[in-house]
Amino acid sequence: MQLRFVGCGDAFGSGGRLNTCFHVSGEQVNFLIDCGASSLPALKRYGILRDDIDLVLITHFHADHFGGVPFLLLEAQFGKRKRPLVIAGPPGIELRLTRLMEAMFENSSSTKQHFELSVAAIEPNETREFGAVKVTAFPVVHGDSGGPFHAYRIEAGGRTLAYSGDTQWTDTLVAAGHDADLFIAEAYTYDRPVKNHLSLKVLETHLPEINPRRLILTHMSDEMLRKLDTVQHTAASDGLIVEL
């Protein structure tokens, strides 16, 4: 199974990086984790066939994680996609998606699709199965708007992948990432406290509890990117491929 960082940037495109979007593929799975506003051109840049994607998992409703979904759906509609597609995320996703579609492309939410589109809400602490993908959602802390906010623990292809989403430190990250084959964690700053975000130094104090087999840092600010030469952990970059 393979994970590609289609985009690993923050909301401001720090370092020229694209918005958050991870593509996971294997013999039985083909899905996205988040779909930020820049995701469609990024998917095309890396030659990822959108019609093969079965599932899009959304961590929260900020545009750098969710804003690419209307572009993905409109391309699927005009491209005559036939394969079913599931868009899944926190409670309220169906209304949020409708509002986003209408804000970006008026009347698009009422257009009858040529393919089966399902929108599924995942409650905090709920485990759902989407084909061969088993997903458990953990509530995290990222402010008052754009939520609810999830971290995910994902089991697929005999591997466990965890993703913090955007969050300040919360103990639910221990359960989400514990012993995971890969833990993708936000490291927005190096050591500076920023409300609703995670710093590398705070993350490092909890790594013994989480105990991931592999850690990759993502969603880094310009400040954090300038310090990467001093960091011992792997940092994501747009296009990076990881074998799971």
C-alpha positions in Angstrom: 0.0 0.0 0.0 1.2 3.5 -0.9 0.6 7.0 0.5 1.3 10.1 -1.5 1.4 13.6 -0.1 -0.5 15.3 -2.9 -0.4 18.4 -0.7 1.0 19.0 2.8 0.8 22.8 3.2 -1.1 25.0 5.6 -3.9 27.4 4.8 -1.5 30.0 3.7 0.6 27.9 1.3 3.7 28.3 3.4 6.8 27.3 1.5 4.8 27.3 -1.7 3.1 24.0 -0.6 -0.3 22.9 -1.7 -3.3 22.4 0.6 -3.7 19.2 2.5 -4.5 16.1 0.5 -3.1 12.6 0.9 -3.8 9.8 -1.5 -3.7 6.2 -0.3 -3.8 3.3 -2.8 -3.4 -0.5 -2.7 -4.8 -3.7 -4.1 -8.2 -3.1 -2.4 -8.2 0.6 -1.5 -8.0 3.9 -3.3 -9.0 7.0 -1.2 -8.1 10.5 -0.2 -7.6 12.0 3.3 -8.7 15.6 3.0 -9.2 17.5 -0.2 -8.0 21.1 0.2 -8.7 23.8 -2.4 -5.7 23.1 -4.5 -6.2 19.3 -4.6 -7.6 18.8 -8.1 -4.7 20.3 -10.0 -2.3 18.6 -7.6 -3.9 15.2 -8.3 -3.5 15.9 -12.0 0.1 16.9 -11.5 0.9 13.5 -10.0 -1.1 11.5 -12.5 -3.6 10.3 -10.0 -6.8 9.1 -11.7 -9.7 10.7 -9.9 -12.3 8.2 -11.2 -10.4 5.4 -9.4 -10.9 7.1 -6.0 -13.7 5.4 -3.9 -13.6 7.5 -0.8 -12.7 11.0 0.4 -12.2 11.3 4.2 -12.5 14.9 5.5 -11.1 15.9 8.9 -12.9 19.2 9.2 -14.5 22.0 7.1 -11.7 24.6 6.6 -11.1 25.3 3.0 -7.5 24.0 3.0 -8.9 20.6 3.9 -12.4 20.6 2.3 -12.4 23.3 -0.4 -11.3 21.0 -3.2 -14.4 18.7 -3.0 -16.6 20.8 -5.3 -13.9 20.8 -8.0 -13.5 17.0 -7.7 -17.3 16.5 -7.9 -17.8 18.8 -10.9 -15.0 17.2 -12.8 -16.5 13.8 -12.1 -19.9 15.0 -13.3 -18.7 16.5 -16.5 -16.3 13.7 -17.1 -19.1 11.1 -16.9 -17.8 9.3 -14.0 -19.6 6.0 -13.3 -17.9 4.6 -10.3 -19.6 5.3 -6.9 -18.0 7.8 -4.6 -18.3 8.3 -0.8 -17.5 11.6 0.9 -17.2 11.1 4.6 -16.4 13.4 7.5 -17.6 14.9 10.7 -21.3 15.4 11.6 -22.9 18.1 9.5 -20.9 17.2 6.3 -24.0 16.9 4.1 -25.2 20.4 4.9 -21.6 21.8 4.7 -21.1 20.2 1.3 -24.3 21.6 -0.1 -23.5 25.1 1.2 -19.9 24.9 -0.2 -21.1 23.7 -3.6 -23.7 26.5 -3.8 -21.1 29.2 -2.7 -18.7 28.1 -5.4 -20.9 26.9 -8.2 -24.5 28.0 -7.9 -27.1 25.3 -8.5 -24.4 22.6 -8.5 -25.7 20.9 -5.4 -29.0 20.1 -7.0 -27.6 18.7 -10.3 -28.3 15.0 -10.7 -25.1 13.1 -10.7 -24.2 10.5 -13.4 -22.7 8.4 -10.6 -23.7 7.2 -7.1 -22.6 9.8 -4.6 -22.9 9.1 -0.9 -22.2 11.5 1.9 -21.6 9.9 5.3 -21.2 11.5 8.7 -18.7 9.9 11.1 -19.4 10.6 14.8 -16.6 11.2 17.3 -15.2 7.9 18.6 -17.2 6.0 16.0 -15.7 3.3 13.8 -17.0 2.9 10.2 -16.1 0.6 7.4 -16.0 1.8 3.8 -15.2 -1.3 1.7 -11.8 -2.4 2.8 -11.1 0.8 4.8 -11.8 0.8 8.5 -11.9 4.3 10.0 -12.1 5.4 13.6 -12.7 9.1 14.3 -11.2 10.9 17.4 -12.3 14.4 18.4 -9.5 17.0 18.4 -9.3 20.7 19.2 -9.0 23.3 16.5 -11.2 26.3 17.4 -14.8 27.3 17.2 -15.5 27.4 13.5 -15.0 24.8 10.7 -15.7 21.9 12.9 -16.3 19.4 14.3 -12.7 18.3 14.1 -11.5 14.8 13.7 -8.2 12.9 13.8 -8.4 9.5 12.1 -7.1 6.0 12.7 -7.3 4.1 9.5 -6.8 0.3 9.0 -6.4 -0.9 5.5 -4.3 -3.4 3.6 -3.0 -4.9 6.9 -1.5 -1.5 8.0 -2.6 1.2 10.4 -2.3 4.8 9.4 -3.1 7.7 11.8 -3.5 11.4 11.0 -3.8 14.1 13.7 -5.7 16.6 11.5 -5.4 20.2 12.6 -5.3 20.4 16.4 -3.6 21.6 19.5 -2.4 18.9 21.8 -5.2 16.7 23.1 -4.9 13.2 24.7 -7.1 11.6 22.0 -4.1 11.8 19.8 -2.5 9.0 21.9 -5.3 6.6 21.1 -5.5 7.7 17.5 -1.8 7.2 16.8 -0.8 4.4 19.3 1.5 1.9 17.6 0.4 3.0 14.2 2.6 2.0 11.2 2.5 5.6 10.2 1.5 8.7 12.2 1.1 11.9 10.2 1.1 14.8 12.6 0.7 18.5 12.3 3.8 20.4 13.4 2.6 23.9 12.7 5.4 25.6 14.8 8.7 24.4 16.2 8.2 25.4 19.8 6.0 28.6 19.8 2.5 28.1 21.3 -0.3 28.8 18.8 -3.8 28.3 19.9 -5.6 25.4 18.2 -2.3 24.2 16.6 0.4 21.7 17.5 4.1 22.5 17.9 6.8 20.0 17.3 8.2 20.3 20.8 4.8 19.6 22.4 4.4 16.6 20.0 7.8 15.3 20.9 6.9 15.2 24.6 4.1 12.7 23.8 5.8 10.6 21.2 6.8 7.9 23.8 3.1 7.4 24.6 2.0 7.4 21.0 4.9 5.1 19.9 4.3 5.2 16.2 6.5 3.0 14.0 7.0 6.0 11.7 6.3 9.7 12.1 5.9 12.3 9.3 5.4 15.9 10.1 2.9 18.0 8.0 1.0 21.3 7.9 4.1 23.4 8.7 4.3 27.2 8.9 7.1 29.2 7.3 8.7 29.4 10.8 8.7 25.6 11.1 10.0 25.1 7.6 13.0 27.3 8.3 14.0 24.9 11.1 13.7 21.7 9.2 17.5 21.3 9.0 17.6 20.9 12.8 14.7 18.4 13.0 15.4 14.7 13.2 12.0 13.6 12.1 10.8 13.1 8.5 9.0 16.1 7.1 6.3 15.8 4.4 6.8 17.5 1.0 4.4 17.8 -1.9 4.7 14.6 -4.0 6.4 12.5 -1.3 5.6 8.8 -1.6 5.6 6.5 1.4 5.3 2.7 1.2 3.2 1.3 4.0 
